Amino acid sequence: MEFRLPRYLLDTNILIPIEDPRQTPVSYAELLRELQANNHAIYAHEASAADLRRDRDVHRRAVSLSKLRKYNSVKKSWRTRGDLARAFGEIRNDNDECDCHMLASLSDGVVDFLVTEDSGLHTRARRHGLADRLLYVRQTIDQITDAYARTDYILRSIQRRYCYELDPNDPIFDSLERDYAPFRTWWRDICCQKHRECWTVSDSENIAGLCVFKDESRNEAPQCVSGKRILKLCTFKVSESYRGGRLGEQLLRQAMCFGFDAGFDSIYLTAFPKQQALRELLRRYGFRRVGENNDGELIYAKTWTRALALNAHRLTQVRRAYPAFPTTFSAGIIVPVRAAYHDRLFPEARSRLPNVPGELFTGAWSQGSADRSSPSNSISKAYLSHARLNTVEPGSLVCFYRTQDNEFGVPSSLIAIGVAESYVEAKGLSEAIEIVSKRSVYSNREIEELTLRGPLKILNFLFYGYLSTPLSLSDLMDIGALQGTPQSFVRIPPSAIPKIHKKIGATLVSA
């Protein structure tokens, strides 16, 4: 089995700021420092050199090309321009051809990840099955430094607050003002004075993410948004320092769960055409472009049809209806997880179990109260194991069984629920990191150790929430879901699926 570290290809829009004689952006400098410190191979593409040769500033062009030579070089693939267009989409100019050559290197396995801030290139990659291997600068830093796996992550929780509680001098408001000149007047006169509420995530100094919401009447909402009761996300913003991480997904999950649980018919927000990453995130979880306002902003809306029968095996429909829980499952598994790893993957679960010392929990994570929820509650997750089970059908019900916590004497129970998206075996460390991308709570070192112990199975799943009343081993045996304590993945017998589904439906909570 091969244990090569992932190789990173840097796009031209990353190389130029890094090598520019002016001050390098902080995140770009951090990216280069972490890549070098962790001994990752860094590549520049031959097509990037062609990009730089088109610079009309002769001196800058010469300097940039000379600095490009310090990186490992990736040559263009065998493909003609026509071949590239057929494989990776329409080519309208030389820049498009450069993008397609880089995607070809990614597709052929010449490199493992492409780092780019080009939202158009991210869109092209998504359309051709390479989205998980394109990373923004912040995503790359987080992946290299194992930020996704940290249990002491600096972004502690999502807080529900009044807008007037926020410091108007926070840097996040400067970027909002750049996008919308009258922003500060609107913030003061509408958001603060009318007591609008918002969700925020903060680091030790500043606001990292902000979502302002409003219960909007039918008469107030655009005609293109359906429903009688409508939730508007007036502002949805992630700080530039955290762009590309999981924060946008966490905020969106908070908004969707709130809207669905509170009985709203629809949820909507606006996005500028340039906000490609946000628009892609919205599309993935069921938002559709329904119109455009007078300011040129695109209107994205999501409508819930609660009477709709939702078959779990229709994954596209399931994602669009999220967080509505599927009404029909034809397959399911129970996944036993050691308490320590379960608490990393589902940090709020522990507070919902009986006999857990609350003060030990609150030091690291929020209690999941009405106004706070853990930032680990993102939607797409991954679980790694050496399970003997060779196949898990996409759309299977996934029930996570937390094994006994010997430290605190907490008995085993089933509490966290998901729906399987994919189940694959990784052929080595590099492939494992590629597959889990930003979903896993395991560090790269832990993934390496797991690959050394045998074939590594990766279960990608959509996380739905927790049971307010966890199911014990005896509960699961009574309905025929288990015959004894599970030691590895266990298929739920077909006859028991309706019974366990009924129990989950009665007590499942999203936050």
C-alpha distance (Angstrom), angle and dihedral (degrees) to the residues before:
residue distance angle dihedral
M1 . . .
E2 3.83 . .
F3 3.82 121.4 .
R4 3.80 103.6 -174.3
L5 3.79 115.7 152.2
P6 3.81 115.8 -115.4
R7 3.80 116.9 -86.7
Y8 3.82 118.9 -135.6
L9 3.80 126.2 -149.3
L10 3.80 114.5 -158.6
D11 3.79 118.9 -146.2
T12 3.80 121.0 -134.0
N13 3.82 91.0 -104.7
I14 3.82 88.0 61.0
L15 3.81 97.1 42.3
I16 3.80 96.3 50.6
P17 3.85 96.9 56.6
I18 3.82 90.6 43.3
E19 3.80 93.1 52.4
D20 3.81 98.1 34.0
P21 3.85 111.6 116.5
R22 3.82 88.8 -130.7
Q23 3.82 121.4 83.5
T24 3.80 112.0 -58.1
P25 3.83 115.6 -127.1
V26 3.81 109.5 -102.3
S27 3.82 95.3 -120.7
Y28 3.83 92.0 49.2
A29 3.79 91.7 51.3
E30 3.81 89.3 48.4
L31 3.81 89.9 50.3
L32 3.79 93.2 54.7
R33 3.81 92.4 43.5
E34 3.83 93.1 51.6
L35 3.81 93.7 45.3
Q36 3.79 91.1 52.5
A37 3.82 95.4 40.9
N38 3.81 91.5 53.0
N39 3.83 93.6 46.4
H40 3.79 96.3 -117.9
A41 3.79 117.5 161.1
I42 3.83 109.6 -113.6
Y43 3.80 119.7 -154.1
A44 3.79 137.7 -169.2
H45 3.79 119.7 -161.8
E46 3.78 125.3 -121.9
A47 3.81 85.9 -128.6
S48 3.82 89.1 61.3
A49 3.78 89.2 60.0
A50 3.80 88.4 54.2
D51 3.81 87.9 50.4
L52 3.80 91.0 52.9
R53 3.80 92.8 47.5
R54 3.81 87.7 63.7
D55 3.84 90.1 64.0
R56 3.83 107.0 114.4
D57 3.82 92.4 -153.1
V58 3.82 99.3 92.7
H59 3.80 96.8 -162.4
R60 3.82 95.2 45.5
R61 3.80 89.8 46.1
A62 3.80 92.1 53.7
V63 3.82 92.7 47.4
S64 3.82 93.4 47.3
L65 3.80 93.3 48.7
S66 3.80 91.9 48.6
K67 3.82 91.4 52.4
L68 3.79 91.8 47.9
R69 3.81 89.4 67.5
K70 3.82 92.3 71.5
Y71 3.82 90.6 70.2
N72 3.78 127.5 76.4
S73 3.79 108.6 -98.0
V74 3.80 128.7 -127.3
K75 3.79 115.1 -158.9
K76 3.78 125.2 -142.2
S77 3.79 116.1 -90.2
W78 3.80 125.7 -111.8
R79 3.81 91.2 -98.6
T80 3.79 122.7 116.8
R81 3.79 120.7 -137.3
G82 3.80 88.4 -97.0
D83 3.81 92.1 50.8
L84 3.81 90.5 50.6
A85 3.80 91.9 50.4
R86 3.80 91.9 51.0
A87 3.80 91.7 48.9
F88 3.81 101.6 38.7
G89 3.80 108.9 18.4
E90 3.77 140.5 -95.1
I91 3.82 118.4 -15.5
R92 3.81 111.9 -151.3
N93 3.82 100.8 165.7
D94 3.80 144.9 -2.5
N95 3.81 92.5 -79.9
D96 3.81 90.5 57.1
E97 3.79 89.8 50.7
C98 3.82 89.6 51.5
D99 3.81 89.7 51.9
C100 3.80 91.9 50.2
H101 3.81 92.1 50.3
M102 3.82 89.3 55.1
L103 3.80 91.4 48.4
A104 3.82 88.8 50.1
S105 3.81 89.9 55.7
L106 3.77 88.6 50.8
S107 3.80 94.1 46.4
D108 3.82 92.0 48.0
G109 3.81 92.3 51.8
V110 3.80 94.2 -116.3
V111 3.81 87.0 129.8
D112 3.81 130.2 13.7
F113 3.81 103.9 -141.5
L114 3.79 136.3 19.0
V115 3.82 116.0 -147.9
T116 3.80 113.0 -152.5
E117 3.80 140.5 145.9
D118 3.82 90.4 -155.6
S119 3.82 104.4 117.6
G120 3.82 90.6 -167.7
L121 3.80 90.3 58.2
H122 3.81 90.0 49.5
T123 3.80 88.3 53.5
R124 3.81 92.2 49.3
A125 3.81 90.1 49.5
R126 3.80 92.0 50.0
R127 3.79 91.2 53.5
H128 3.79 91.0 53.6
G129 3.81 101.3 43.5
L130 3.82 99.1 -99.3
A131 3.81 100.9 101.9
D132 3.81 95.7 113.4
R133 3.81 91.5 56.1
L134 3.80 96.6 53.8
L135 3.79 113.6 82.8
Y136 3.76 135.7 -173.1
V137 3.81 116.8 -133.5
R138 3.82 93.1 -99.0
Q139 3.81 92.1 47.9
T140 3.81 90.2 52.2
I141 3.79 93.5 50.2
D142 3.79 91.2 48.2
Q143 3.79 91.7 48.8
I144 3.80 94.4 49.1
T145 3.79 94.7 45.0
D146 3.82 92.9 43.6
A147 3.82 91.2 -120.6
Y148 3.80 89.0 151.3
A149 3.80 89.3 59.4
R150 3.78 99.2 44.5
T151 3.77 117.6 116.9
D152 3.81 92.1 -162.5
Y153 3.79 94.4 53.6
I154 3.78 111.1 168.1
L155 3.83 95.0 -130.2
R156 3.77 97.7 77.4
S157 3.78 105.4 179.8
I158 3.76 150.7 -27.2
Q159 3.79 110.2 -97.4
R160 3.78 128.0 -159.5
R161 3.81 108.7 -140.1
Y162 3.80 143.7 156.1
C163 3.79 113.8 -99.1
Y164 3.80 91.8 -123.5
E165 3.82 88.9 63.3
L166 3.81 91.8 67.2
D167 3.80 124.4 92.2
P168 3.83 106.0 -112.2
N169 3.82 89.5 -151.7
D170 3.80 92.8 64.3
P171 3.85 110.3 125.7
I172 3.82 92.2 -121.4
F173 3.81 88.8 71.3
D174 3.82 91.7 57.8
S175 3.81 91.0 61.2
L176 3.81 90.8 46.3
E177 3.81 89.6 52.6
R178 3.81 90.8 51.3
D179 3.80 89.4 57.3
Y180 3.81 94.7 42.4
A181 3.81 117.0 24.2
P182 3.87 97.2 -158.1
F183 3.81 91.2 48.9
R184 3.82 97.9 115.4
T185 3.80 92.8 50.2
W186 3.81 90.3 49.1
W187 3.81 90.4 47.0
R188 3.81 93.4 51.6
D189 3.81 99.9 39.3
I190 3.80 100.0 36.3
C191 3.79 111.1 20.3
C192 3.80 100.4 36.2
Q193 3.79 102.9 30.5
K194 3.81 93.6 43.6
H195 3.82 92.4 47.4
R196 3.80 97.1 -120.3
E197 3.77 116.5 179.5
C198 3.77 131.1 -132.1
W199 3.78 143.9 179.4
T200 3.79 117.3 -122.9
V201 3.77 137.6 -176.1
S202 3.80 116.6 -161.5
D203 3.77 136.4 -173.6
S204 3.79 122.3 -150.4
E205 3.80 92.4 -69.5
N206 3.80 115.1 14.7
I207 3.78 146.4 21.1
A208 3.80 109.3 -82.9
G209 3.81 97.1 -176.8
L210 3.80 135.9 13.0
C211 3.81 133.7 -171.1
V212 3.83 119.9 177.5
F213 3.80 114.4 -164.9
K214 3.78 138.0 -170.1
D215 3.81 136.9 -171.7
E216 3.81 100.0 -126.1
S217 3.79 127.6 -162.3
R218 3.77 123.8 -130.7
N219 3.80 90.5 -106.7
E220 3.81 92.9 52.2
A221 3.80 97.1 48.1
P222 3.83 123.8 82.0
Q223 3.80 113.8 -94.4
C224 3.81 89.7 -120.8
V225 3.84 89.4 66.8
S226 3.80 111.0 80.0
G227 3.80 129.8 -146.3
K228 3.78 137.9 57.8
R229 3.79 99.3 -107.2
I230 3.77 112.3 47.5
L231 3.81 133.8 -177.5
K232 3.79 114.1 -150.5
L233 3.80 121.5 -160.7
C234 3.81 97.3 -151.2
T235 3.80 95.0 -175.9
F236 3.81 127.6 16.6
K237 3.78 112.7 177.0
V238 3.80 137.6 157.9
S239 3.79 117.6 -166.2
E240 3.79 115.6 -107.7
S241 3.82 88.1 -118.5
Y242 3.81 90.1 63.7
R243 3.80 99.5 35.5
G244 3.77 113.7 138.2
G245 3.80 96.7 21.2
R246 3.80 127.8 105.5
L247 3.78 95.2 -85.7
G248 3.81 95.7 95.8
E249 3.80 90.1 51.4
Q250 3.80 91.4 48.8
L251 3.81 92.6 51.5
L252 3.80 91.5 45.7
R253 3.81 91.0 50.9
Q254 3.79 89.9 51.2
A255 3.82 90.9 51.9
M256 3.81 95.1 45.0
C257 3.79 94.2 47.3
F258 3.79 91.4 47.6
G259 3.81 92.0 48.6
F260 3.79 95.2 46.2
D261 3.81 96.1 43.6
A262 3.82 92.0 46.6
G263 3.80 92.0 54.5
F264 3.81 100.8 -110.3
D265 3.81 115.3 161.0
S266 3.80 94.7 -147.7
I267 3.78 142.7 8.6
Y268 3.79 123.8 -156.0
L269 3.80 144.6 170.5
T270 3.78 138.9 171.1
A271 3.79 128.3 -114.9
F272 3.77 133.3 -172.1
P273 3.83 114.8 -117.7
K274 3.83 89.3 -114.7
Q275 3.83 92.0 60.6
Q276 3.79 93.8 88.5
A277 3.80 96.6 154.3
L278 3.81 92.2 53.6
R279 3.80 92.1 45.3
E280 3.82 91.3 51.4
L281 3.80 90.9 49.4
L282 3.81 90.6 50.6
R283 3.81 92.8 49.2
R284 3.80 92.1 49.5
Y285 3.78 92.0 58.4
G286 3.76 100.2 43.9
F287 3.78 106.7 -83.7
R288 3.80 114.8 137.6
R289 3.77 129.9 -161.6
V290 3.81 103.8 -111.5
G291 3.79 103.9 165.8
E292 3.79 150.1 -32.0
N293 3.80 129.8 -104.7
N294 3.80 128.9 -136.9
D295 3.80 92.0 -93.6
G296 3.80 92.3 60.0
E297 3.80 94.2 -105.0
L298 3.80 117.7 142.2
I299 3.81 116.4 -122.8
Y300 3.82 115.6 -136.0
A301 3.80 119.2 -172.0
K302 3.80 137.9 177.8
T303 3.81 122.3 -160.5
W304 3.78 125.5 -163.7
T305 3.80 119.7 -145.7
R306 3.78 100.3 -165.5
A307 3.80 94.2 -173.0
L308 3.81 91.3 58.1
A309 3.82 116.1 113.5
L310 3.79 105.8 -127.0
N311 3.81 117.9 -155.1
A312 3.79 109.7 -157.0
H313 3.79 93.3 -143.9
R314 3.80 90.9 64.4
L315 3.80 92.0 79.1
T316 3.78 97.2 175.6
Q317 3.79 89.7 55.3
V318 3.80 90.6 44.2
R319 3.81 92.3 54.9
R320 3.80 90.9 46.8
A321 3.80 91.2 52.5
Y322 3.83 95.2 44.8
P323 3.03 127.7 170.0
A324 3.82 88.4 25.7
F325 3.80 105.3 105.0
P326 3.83 115.8 -126.1
T327 3.79 115.8 -100.5
T328 3.82 95.7 -151.4
F329 3.81 132.3 45.3
S330 3.79 126.2 175.2
A331 3.82 95.8 -175.7
G332 3.77 138.7 25.9
I333 3.80 144.0 171.9
I334 3.78 137.4 -157.0
V335 3.80 113.5 -138.2
P336 3.81 117.8 -161.2
V337 3.80 112.2 -148.3
R338 3.78 127.1 -174.0
A339 3.81 111.2 -112.0
A340 3.82 95.5 -114.2
Y341 3.81 93.7 53.2
H342 3.79 92.8 39.9
D343 3.81 89.4 57.1
R344 3.79 90.7 52.3
L345 3.78 94.3 48.4
F346 3.82 94.0 41.0
P347 3.83 106.2 21.6
E348 3.80 95.2 173.2
A349 3.79 93.8 53.4
R350 3.77 93.6 78.5
S351 3.80 93.3 60.7
R352 3.81 89.5 57.1
L353 3.78 95.2 56.5
P354 3.81 122.4 92.9
N355 3.81 121.1 -108.6
V356 3.82 96.0 19.8
P357 3.83 112.3 138.8
G358 3.81 102.0 -115.2
E359 3.81 96.6 -155.0
L360 3.81 90.8 58.7
F361 3.77 90.1 53.8
T362 3.78 100.4 45.4
G363 3.78 92.7 57.7
A364 3.78 90.6 71.7
W365 3.80 108.0 20.2
S366 3.78 140.6 23.4
Q367 3.80 119.9 -101.1
G368 3.78 93.5 -119.9
S369 3.79 93.5 -112.6
A370 3.80 124.1 165.8
D371 3.79 93.6 -81.5
R372 3.83 102.2 34.1
S373 3.78 135.8 54.9
S374 3.78 133.3 170.1
P375 3.81 120.0 -97.0
S376 3.79 89.2 -132.7
N377 3.79 87.8 73.5
S378 3.80 94.0 97.5
I379 3.79 119.5 145.8
S380 3.81 105.3 -122.1
K381 3.80 115.9 55.4
A382 3.80 139.6 162.8
Y383 3.80 132.6 -143.2
L384 3.82 121.5 -161.8
S385 3.80 124.3 -153.8
H386 3.79 147.3 145.1
A387 3.81 91.9 -120.9
R388 3.79 116.5 163.2
L389 3.79 90.3 -138.5
N390 3.80 107.6 108.1
T391 3.80 100.6 -165.7
V392 3.79 137.8 34.1
E393 3.77 115.7 -179.5
P394 3.81 116.2 -125.7
G395 3.79 106.9 -108.2
S396 3.81 94.0 33.7
L397 3.78 118.6 145.9
V398 3.82 107.9 -109.2
C399 3.82 117.2 -156.6
F400 3.80 115.4 -172.8
Y401 3.79 113.2 -147.2
R402 3.81 113.1 -158.0
T403 3.78 108.3 -146.1
Q404 3.79 122.4 -134.9
D405 3.78 115.7 -63.4
N406 3.79 102.8 -136.7
E407 3.80 92.5 -176.4
F408 3.81 93.3 64.1
G409 3.80 100.6 17.2
V410 3.82 93.1 -116.3
P411 3.83 110.2 158.8
S412 3.79 123.9 -126.6
S413 3.80 117.3 -87.8
L414 3.77 144.3 160.3
I415 3.80 111.2 -113.1
A416 3.86 115.0 138.9
I417 3.81 122.7 70.1
G418 3.80 133.7 -161.8
V419 3.80 144.9 156.9
A420 3.81 119.6 -121.7
E421 3.79 118.0 -117.0
S422 3.80 99.8 174.6
Y423 3.81 141.9 -13.8
V424 3.80 118.8 -157.8
E425 3.78 141.1 159.3
A426 3.80 116.2 -123.0
K427 3.81 117.1 -137.5
G428 3.79 94.3 -151.5
L429 3.79 147.5 -20.3
S430 3.78 96.4 -73.1
E431 3.80 93.2 49.6
A432 3.80 91.3 45.9
I433 3.81 91.6 54.4
E434 3.81 90.1 46.8
I435 3.81 92.3 52.1
V436 3.79 98.1 46.5
S437 3.81 92.5 38.8
K438 3.85 104.9 160.8
R439 3.81 97.4 -13.5
S440 3.79 103.7 81.8
V441 3.82 130.1 90.5
Y442 3.82 88.9 -157.3
S443 3.80 119.7 100.9
N444 3.80 119.8 -126.2
R445 3.80 88.8 -107.6
E446 3.80 91.1 53.2
I447 3.81 90.8 48.3
E448 3.80 89.1 51.8
E449 3.81 90.7 51.2
L450 3.81 90.3 49.2
T451 3.80 92.5 51.9
L452 3.81 89.9 52.1
R453 3.80 90.7 57.4
G454 3.79 95.8 58.5
P455 3.82 144.5 -73.1
L456 3.79 107.8 -11.5
K457 3.82 118.6 -140.0
I458 3.82 118.4 -158.2
L459 3.79 121.3 -157.5
N460 3.80 113.2 -165.0
F461 3.79 112.6 -165.7
L462 3.80 146.3 164.9
F463 3.79 111.9 -113.4
Y464 3.82 115.6 -136.0
G465 3.78 106.7 174.3
Y466 3.79 145.8 -97.3
L467 3.77 137.6 -54.3
S468 3.80 111.3 -112.0
T469 3.81 85.6 -149.4
P470 3.83 108.8 38.6
L471 3.81 117.5 -141.5
S472 3.79 116.2 -119.4
L473 3.78 126.8 -146.3
S474 3.80 90.3 -100.5
D475 3.85 90.2 51.0
L476 3.80 90.1 54.0
M477 3.80 93.2 45.8
D478 3.81 91.8 48.8
I479 3.82 91.7 59.1
G480 3.81 93.1 42.4
A481 3.83 96.3 -111.3
L482 3.82 91.8 122.1
Q483 3.79 136.2 20.5
G484 3.78 94.9 -160.9
T485 3.80 143.3 -24.3
P486 3.84 108.1 -32.6
Q487 3.81 115.7 -122.7
S488 3.79 96.4 179.4
F489 3.82 138.8 -2.1
V490 3.81 109.8 -35.7
R491 3.80 125.0 -163.7
I492 3.78 112.6 -130.5
P493 3.83 109.5 -125.2
P494 3.84 111.4 -112.0
S495 3.80 90.8 -118.8
A496 3.81 91.2 57.3
I497 3.82 97.5 48.2
P498 3.85 95.8 82.4
K499 3.82 90.0 47.3
I500 3.80 96.0 50.6
H501 3.81 90.4 41.5
K502 3.81 89.5 55.5
K503 3.80 92.1 50.9
I504 3.82 91.6 47.5
G505 3.80 92.6 48.3
A506 3.80 91.1 53.5
T507 3.80 96.5 54.1
L508 3.85 108.4 20.7
V509 3.81 113.9 126.5
S510 3.78 123.9 -177.7
A511 3.80 101.8 -148.1
